[in-house]
Amino acid sequence: MEQYYYLNSNNEQAGPISPADFSRYGINETTMIWTKGMPNWMRVGQIPELLQYINPIVPPPPSRNGFGGGEFRPIKPDNNMLWAILVSLFCCLPVGIYSVIQAAKVNDLYNSGKYNEAQQMADAAKKWAIISAILGLVAWVFYFFLGIFSGFFSSTL
């Protein structure tokens, strides 16, 4: 096997070494080498038959800083907790409580990376808050007319 001379990090000639020892001496694609029969010093990367003996220079992975490059996180859905609590207090308690339960699950699902499930829970909390508000409104209208009719019938007796 041919022996090669190389220029070390101080730009001084070193060697001779065999290509099998390139990685042990830190020889990479940009290291200048020379052997008998070569007119000039050349980079290892310019000699195709020597590329198999070197460790390619691999750029470091991109750093994970606060400026992006991380995993995709969609915008956190509104958990509709305020509406769930309000309809529980002022409209229809049983359905409102179910809406509060759904709203409470949104943040945990989102933080654990379950973005679709978090959106579904947010939608469910909103839906049950609306249903509770409608049921509460219907109940208030019913009680209003019940009060009017009971007053009407009690005065006629």
C-alpha positions in Angstrom: 0.0 0.0 0.0 1.3 3.4 -0.9 2.5 5.8 1.9 1.4 9.4 2.0 2.7 12.6 3.5 0.3 15.1 4.8 0.3 18.7 6.1 -0.8 18.8 9.8 -2.7 21.5 11.6 0.5 23.6 11.9 1.0 23.3 8.1 4.1 21.1 8.7 4.8 18.0 6.6 4.2 14.7 8.5 4.2 11.1 7.6 4.5 8.9 5.8 1.3 7.0 6.7 -0.9 4.5 4.9 -4.5 5.4 3.9 -5.8 3.0 6.5 -4.4 5.3 9.2 -6.0 8.5 7.9 -8.8 8.6 10.4 -6.4 7.9 13.3 -4.3 11.0 12.4 -7.4 13.2 11.8 -7.0 13.4 8.0 -10.2 14.7 6.4 -11.3 15.8 2.9 -9.5 19.1 3.2 -6.2 17.8 4.4 -3.3 18.3 1.8 -1.4 15.1 1.0 1.4 14.0 -1.3 3.0 10.8 -2.4 5.6 9.7 -5.0 4.3 10.3 -8.5 2.0 13.2 -7.6 3.1 16.5 -9.2 1.8 18.7 -6.3 0.1 18.5 -2.9 -3.6 17.8 -3.3 -6.6 17.7 -1.0 -7.7 14.2 0.0 -11.2 15.0 -1.3 -9.8 15.5 -4.8 -8.6 11.9 -5.0 -11.6 9.5 -5.3 -9.8 6.3 -4.4 -8.8 7.8 -1.0 -12.3 9.0 0.0 -13.1 5.6 1.5 -10.3 6.0 4.1 -11.5 9.2 5.7 -14.3 10.2 7.9 -16.3 12.7 6.0 -16.8 16.2 7.6 -20.3 16.2 8.8 -21.7 19.6 9.8 -23.1 19.7 13.3 -26.9 19.4 13.7 -28.7 22.7 13.9 -28.9 24.0 17.4 -32.3 24.1 19.0 -32.6 27.7 20.2 -35.7 29.8 20.9 -35.9 31.0 17.3 -37.8 28.2 15.7 -36.6 25.0 14.2 -38.5 22.9 16.8 -41.5 20.7 16.3 -44.7 22.2 14.9 -47.2 23.2 17.5 -50.5 24.6 16.3 -52.1 27.4 18.1 -53.6 26.3 21.4 -57.4 26.2 21.1 -59.5 28.2 23.4 -60.7 25.9 26.1 -64.0 27.8 26.6 -63.8 27.4 30.3 -65.3 30.9 31.0 -68.4 30.1 29.0 -68.7 26.7 30.6 -68.6 28.2 34.1 -71.0 31.0 33.2 -73.6 28.7 31.8 -73.2 26.4 34.7 -73.9 29.2 37.1 -76.7 31.0 35.2 -78.4 28.6 32.9 -78.4 24.8 33.1 -76.2 23.3 35.8 -76.0 19.6 34.7 -75.1 20.3 31.1 -72.9 23.2 32.1 -70.9 20.9 34.4 -70.3 18.5 31.5 -69.0 21.5 29.5 -66.6 22.4 32.3 -65.3 18.8 32.4 -64.6 19.0 28.6 -63.0 22.4 28.9 -60.7 21.2 31.7 -59.2 18.5 29.4 -58.1 20.9 26.6 -54.9 22.2 28.2 -53.7 18.7 29.3 -54.2 17.3 25.9 -52.5 20.2 24.2 -49.5 20.1 26.5 -49.1 16.3 25.9 -48.9 16.9 22.2 -52.4 15.6 21.3 -53.4 18.7 19.3 -56.3 17.1 17.4 -57.8 15.7 20.6 -57.4 19.1 22.3 -59.2 20.8 19.5 -62.0 18.2 19.6 -62.4 18.8 23.4 -62.5 22.6 22.9 -65.2 22.1 20.3 -67.1 19.8 22.6 -66.9 22.3 25.5 -68.2 25.0 23.3 -71.0 22.8 21.9 -72.1 21.8 25.4 -71.9 25.4 26.7 -74.2 26.5 23.8 -76.6 23.6 24.5 -76.6 24.5 28.2 -77.3 28.2 27.3 -80.2 27.2 25.0 -81.7 24.8 27.6 -81.4 27.5 30.3 -83.0 30.1 28.0 -85.9 27.6 27.2 -86.3 26.9 31.0 -86.4 30.7 31.8 -89.0 31.2 29.1 -91.0 28.3 30.4 -90.9 29.6 34.0 -91.8 33.0 32.8 -94.9 31.8 31.1 -95.7 29.4 33.9 -95.6 32.4 36.3 -97.8 34.4 34.1 -100.4 31.6 33.7 -100.3 30.7 37.3 -100.9 34.3 38.2 -103.7 34.5 35.7 -105.4 31.3 37.0 -104.9 32.2 40.6 -106.6 35.6 40.1 -109.6 34.1 38.3 -110.4 31.7 41.1 
